[in-house]
Amino acid sequence: MKTAIIEVFCLIAAVSGAATVAVAPLSAPEYADTEVSTNVCLGAAVATAVGDGLGYFDVTLSLRATPTNNVEICFGCDANGDGALGRCERDFVLGWDCGAWFWRDRRTNVETRFGQEICSADRRTLRWRVDLDARRRPRRFAAREGDSVLAEGRATDAMFAALWTHGRVVARGLDAPDEAISVQMSPKGLKVVIE
């Protein structure tokens, strides 16, 4: 698996400029399972104030969508302070696996696969949006590829939390997914782009 470039952009609501953090590319896999991962500190990016209006949480994920590639991002709170999201600290997962997009609510152990299961070496791009209410709780979500709506409905509580501290990016597979990630905070919500 070739390198993945990870960039984190945090735009704090009270500041008009953007703070950017660049993370070194993921290393090549060392083991037969081909898994590589990194943890990204979200810090102030999701520390939002209650009552500052409606907002959103955006994720854009783009990759070479081969049958063997798996790319996912987990969000949660690093409760033990070790700088990594342990299995029990992950609330929400979004990604591509075995030829389809998926999301997983780890609090309730519910997983949904959506979209047309077409695999190729072509790039595919998912645009995910969770609308937040005035108290920063998830209301509705929509998943799109181009102009097509793949899934939409009522959001689960695990789809966004203002207390999230970290994101964990994981890539697996025989083919290089050529993905990258950036995180940017807007005054109205958090935007994540993986391409």
N, C-alpha and C positions, 0 to 999 in steps of 0.2 A: 504494500500500500504506500503510495507516495505521500508527501507531506500535506498537511491541512493547515491553512493559515487561519489564525484566530485573532480577531481584533475586537476590542471591547470599547464602545463609545458610550459615555454616560453624560447625558445632558440634564443637569439638575434644574428643577422647575424654577427656582429663584434666580438662576443664572442664564443669561442669554447665549453665552458661548457653550461649547461642548468640550468635555474632558475626554481624552482618548487614552486607552491602554492597549498596547500591542503585546500579544502573547506569542512566544516562539512557536514555530511550526511543530506539529506532533511528529514524534520520531517514527521511524519504520517499525513495524511489529517485530518483536523478538521471539514470539512463541507461535506455535502452529495454529492457535485459535485466532490469529491475526488482529486481536483487539488492541487498540491504542486509545488512551483517554487523557483528558486534562480537566482540571477544575478552574473555573473562572470566578473571581470574586466580583459580585455585583455591587456590594457596598451600598453607597448612597443612591445607586441607580433605582432601587425599588423602595427606598425609604420615603414614602409619600405621605402627605398630610391628608387627614380625613376632612372632607367637606370642601375640597378645592375644585369641585366640579366633576362632571363626567369625564371619563378617560378611556383608555384602551391599552391592551397588551398585544403587540404585533410580533409575529415570528414569520420570517421568510426563509425557507429552506430550499436550496438548490444543490443538486448533485448529479453525478452520472448514475442513473437509476438502473443498474444491472441487477440480475436476480440474486447475486451473492452479496451485494452491498447492504450494509446496515449503518445508518447514521442517525444518531438521536441526541437530543439535549434534554437533560433532567434539570428541574428547578426545585430548590428547597432551601432550608435553613440549616446551616452548619452549627448544630446545637452544642457539640462538644468542642468547637473551636480549633479543630485540627487542620483546617484549611481545605478539607475535602468533604464532598457529600457522601456519607455512608449510606448503605442500603435503606436504613430506617429513616434517613433524613430527606429522602426524595419524595416530593409531593406529586409532581406532574412530569410526564415524559411525552415528547413529541418527536416524530421522526419517520424514517423510511426503513422497512424491513421486509425481506422476502418478496419483493415486487409490489408492495403497497404502502401507502401512508398509514400511520396509526397515531393514536393518542392513548395514553394510559393514566388513569386517576389512581395513584398508588395508595391513597387513603382508603378507598373503597374497593380496590383491586378490580376495577372495571377497565377493559380495553376495547377500543373500537378501531376497526380497520375500515378505510374508506377510499373512494376513488377507484378508477379503473386500473386493474392489475396488468399493466403493460410494462415489460422490462426491455430495456435497450441500453446501449452505451450513450444515448442522447441525454442531455441535461433536462431535468424536470424541476419545476419550481412550484413550491407550495406557499401560499400566502394565508396565514392563520391570524385571525383577529378575535380577541375576547373584549367585549364592551364591559366597562366597569361602571358601577353606580357611584353616587356621590360619596359613599363610605368606602370606596375602593374594593367592593366585593364584585366578583364576576356575575354578569347578568346573562349575556348571550354570546355564542361563538359562531364563527363562519370560517370554512376552509375553502379556498379557491385555487384553481390552476388555470391561469389565463382568465378568460371570461366565464369559465364554468364553475358553478358552485358544487363542490364535492360533498359537503356536509354542513349543516347548520342546526342550531337549536339552543335550548337552555344550557347555560354553562354550569359545570359542577363547581363546588367550592374550592377544589384543588387546582383549578385552571389559572389562578393568580392569587398571590399573597403579598401584601406590602412588606412583610417581614422576611421575604426570601433574601438570603445573603450570597448564594452561590448558584452557578450553573455548571453542570458536568457534561462535557461533550465526549461522546463515545463513537468510534468508527470501527467497523469490522468488515471483513469480506476479502475475496480473492482479487477483486479489481479495485484500482485506485478510485475513490469516490470524488476526489478533487473538490472538496467542500471547504468553506471558510465561514467564520461567524463574526458578527459584530453586534454589539448591544448599545442602544442609544435610548436615553430617557428624554421624553418630551414633557412639557408642563401638564399634559393630559394623560400620560401613561408611559408604559415601557415598550420600546420597539426592539425586536431582536431580528437580525438578518443573518441567515446561514446560506452561503452560496459557494 
